Amino acid sequence: MLPRLPPARELIADRGYDSARFRTALQNRGITPCIPSTRSRKRPIPHDPALYRQRHRIEIMFGRLKDWRRIAMRYDRCAHTFFAAITLAASVTFWLGQ
């Protein structure tokens, strides 16, 4: 079910990924899921709120990358060129942010 994932201890995800099947697949790989339960769950599954707050940093990073039209619209069809554009955008964003 899950694609190849890099080695990790925890996976931070939003409520959209809250399913027993997904959580079980993560735990079988030795990854602790940090996913808040959906409101429709009868018994909420606890998660670490301090760890979940770190997801905000990732969302900000993707938002800044999408400010670059070339990346948001995926003009580059070649994966190498697209990755080069992402690397350049991330470098400039980091450099300007300091």
Residue pairs with C-beta under 8 A, 6 or more apart in sequence:
1 21
1 22
1 25
2 22
2 25
2 26
2 29
5 11
5 29
5 31
8 31
9 30
9 31
9 32
10 31
10 32
10 33
10 34
10 51
11 26
11 31
11 32
11 33
11 34
11 35
12 34
12 35
12 51
12 52
12 54
12 55
12 58
13 33
13 34
13 35
13 55
14 35
14 36
14 55
15 35
15 36
15 37
15 38
15 39
17 35
18 35
18 36
18 37
18 38
18 41
18 45
22 33
22 35
23 33
23 35
23 45
26 32
26 33
27 33
33 47
34 47
34 48
34 51
34 52
35 45
35 47
36 47
36 52
37 44
37 45
37 47
61 90
64 93
65 71
65 72
65 86
65 89
65 90
65 93
66 72
68 85
68 89
69 75
70 76
70 85
70 89
71 82
71 85
71 86
71 89
74 82
76 82
76 85
